[in-house]
Amino acid sequence: MSENANRNVILIHGFLGSPQNMQLLGDKLQDSGLDVYYVKIPGQDPELESELLFAYTYKDWLKSIKDQIEKILCEIKTKNSSSTTSYLTIIGFSMGALLSIILYKQMNFRSNIKTNLILLSPAFYINKNFFPSPFRSFFGVVSKQKYKMKYTNPGCNHPRWKNYYKPITRDIPYRAFFELYKLSKISRYIFKKLSCRILIVHSKKDVLVPYEKIVKFSNSVKKNNCEIVLLEKSNHFIQLDFDYDKVCDECIKFMEKTE
């Protein structure tokens, strides 16, 4: 990538999270010379009351993130001269990875902004031992019930997660899980049709999203532009866990390959 290129990164956090979960990664990317932007999924902030999750569907999540990205693209265009190519990498974590896939398909990125995707622990498949099943979630939606989640550990083995994730107990509407499952299904379908360069970073010790299913799914898609990096030590929150440095390095290395 040329030195005079505008290099930009958009970070999308995951389910029931906030931009704070991506701050550690964002700081290091910014230190490497990238312009970093954060977007916020509505209704997901742990500080908010769980009732607010009733108000949002996956379409609302997508619309909000799309509107935020459009504003970022306008800012990139403003700072970019006509003679300079801009590079944009959307880095989505967990559910944020699913949103980034769908948004890439929906949005018409400008011809002078070359866009690629990095998917961190993409939630294509979810461990039903930790989340209610799609079947249970559906009936929870009908009956307007809630599912109690206790955040003793959000899927991170390194103690640094405590600085970037607030552990709380919440009664989560089943509808939120049901919308997540719909996102997962749609993103798997769209993923097969994408033509951009994609990097998947996933850990073998991820308890929330089994890595075997991710590898099998990605390998089933005959794509030469999808790379997979597997980690050995981390849990789900790879951007905060023991392999954090490797995650950052792999992201930077992937972006440096952009021509």
N, C-alpha and C positions, 0 to 999 in steps of 0.2 A: 504494500500500500504506500502510495507516495506521501512524502512528509507534509505537503501542502494541502492534503485532502482534509475535508471536514469529517471527523470521525465521531459518531454519535451513538449513544447507547440508551435504550429505554428499558427500565426494570419494572417488571410486573410481579407483585407478590402473590401469595397463595391463599387458599381457603382459610377463612377466619383469621387472616393475618393483616399486616399493614406494611407500608413502605419501610418501616424500621427494620423489618426482617431482612431487607436487601441492602441496608446501609453499609455494612462491613465490606461487601463485595463492591458496592458503588464507590466507596472511598478509594479502594485500591485501583479500580479502573480509572477513576479520575486522576489519581496520582501518575498513571501511565500515559496521560495526555489525552484521554477521551473526554468528550462532553457527555455528562451523565444526567439523565432525566428520570424522575420517578412518577408513576401514576398510582392512583388509589382506587381499588374496587369498592363500590358503595355498599354499605351495610356490613362490611367484614371486620371493621376495627374492633379489637377486643374491648375497647373502652365503651363501646355502645351497648345499649340494651338489646338483648337477643330478639325482642319483639320486632325490631327493625328488619330482621332477616325475612320476616313474613312479607315485607313490602317489595321484595326484589325477586325477579326471575333471572335466568341466565341471559335473557335478551337485554334486561336492564343493565346487567354487568357489562355486556358487550358494548352497548350504546355509550355508556359512561366512559369506558376506556377508549373507545373510538374517538369520542369528542376530545378527550385529553390528548390523544396522539395527534389529532388534526392540528391542535394548537401548537404542539411541539414542532410539527412539520413546518408550520408557518414561521416559527422562530428560526428553524434551521435554514429555511429559504432566505429569510431576511439577512442572516449573518453570512450567507454563502455568496460568493461572487459568481457570475455566470460562467467564468472560465475554470471553476473548480468543481470537481466531482465530490458529492457528499456520500458518505457511507453510513448506513444505519443498521445497527444490530438490535433486535428486540430479544431481550433475555427474560423468559418467563419461568417462574418457579412453581412446580406442582400444578395447581389449578391455573395459575398465571401462564403456564406453558400451553395449556389447552386454549386459553383465550387468545394467546399470541398466534396460534395456528389458524384459528377461525378468522381473526382480524386481518391476518396477512392475505387471506383469500378474499375477504370482503372489501378491503381498501385498495384503491388504485394509487399506488405509490408513484411519485413523480419519476420521470425517466432519468433525471439527473441525481436521484437518490437511490443508490444500490442497497437493497435491503436483504438481510439474512436473519436466521433464527437460531437462538441457542435455547435449548430446553433442559432445564435443571429438574431432575426428579419428576418428569412429566407424569401426571396422574391419569394415564390411559386406562389403567386397571387399579382397583382399590382393594386392599385387604379387608374382607368383611369381618375379620376378628376385631377390628378397631372401629369401623363405621357400620351403621345399620345397612342392611342389604337394600337393593333397589325395590324389592317386593315390600319389605317392611317400611321403607321410606314412602312408598306410594300410599299405603294405608294410613301412615302417619299424617300425610297431607290431607287425606279425606277427613280424618278425625281431628285435625288441627292439634296434634300432640307434639310434644317436645322430647328430645333425647339428651340426657345429661352427659356432658363431657367434662372430665376432670383433667386439667392441664398440669400433670406432674412433670411430664417431659414431652415436648412437642415433636419428638422424633429426632433428637440431637443428643449425641453422647458426650460432647465437649461442654464443659461448664460455661463457656462464653455465651451460650444461647441466652442465659439469664439477662444479659445486657441488651439483648435485641428482641426478646419475646417475653411478654407478660403472662405468667402462669395463673390461670383463673379457672373457676368452675362455672360452666354456663349450661343453661337449658336451651339447646339448639332446636329450632323448629325442624321437623322432618323435611319440610319443603326445601330447606337449604341443601340437604343431602340429595334430594330428588333432582334439584336443578344441577347439582354437581355431576350426577350420573348422566344427565342428558348432555351436558357439555362434553363429558368423556366420550360418549358414543359419537357425537357429531365430529369432534376433533379427530377421532381415529379415521373416520371416513374421509375428511378433508386432507389429512396428513398424506394419504396415499396419492393425492393429486398435486401436491406442491412441487414446484420446480426450482425453488431457491435452495441455496446451500443451508444445511442444517447440522448443528452439533447437538448431540444428546449426551448429557453427563449424568450418570446414575451410579448409585452405590449398591454393592452386593449385600450390604447389611441394612438396606432400607426395609423397615418393618411395615410401613404404610402402603408402599407401592412395590410389589415384588419385582425384582430386577429381571428374573427369568422371563416373565411375561413381556416386559418391555423389549428385551433382546429378541425374543421370538417374533414379536409383532413387527419391530423395525426391520428385521432380516427378511420378513415375508414380503416386504415392499421392495420391489426391484428398483432401488434408487442408488445411483452412483454418487449423489451429492449429500448423502446423510452419513455422518461420522458418529461413532459411539465410543465414549470413554467410560470405562468402569472403574469405580473406586473401591478400595479395600477396607477402609476403616470407618467411614461415616455412616450415619443413619439417614433419615429422610432430608433433613435440613443441611444439605451438603455445603451450602454457602456459609454456614456457621460452624461446621463440625471439624473433625481432625484433618480432613483432606481439603480444608479451605484454601490453602495456598495453591494446591494443584488445580482446584476449580478455577481460581483466578487466572493461573498461568495458561490453562487450556482455553479459557475464553479469549484471552489476549492473543494466544497463538493462532486460534481460529480466525480472529478478526484480521490479523496481520497477513493472512493468506489471501484476503480479498483483493482482487485486482481491479 
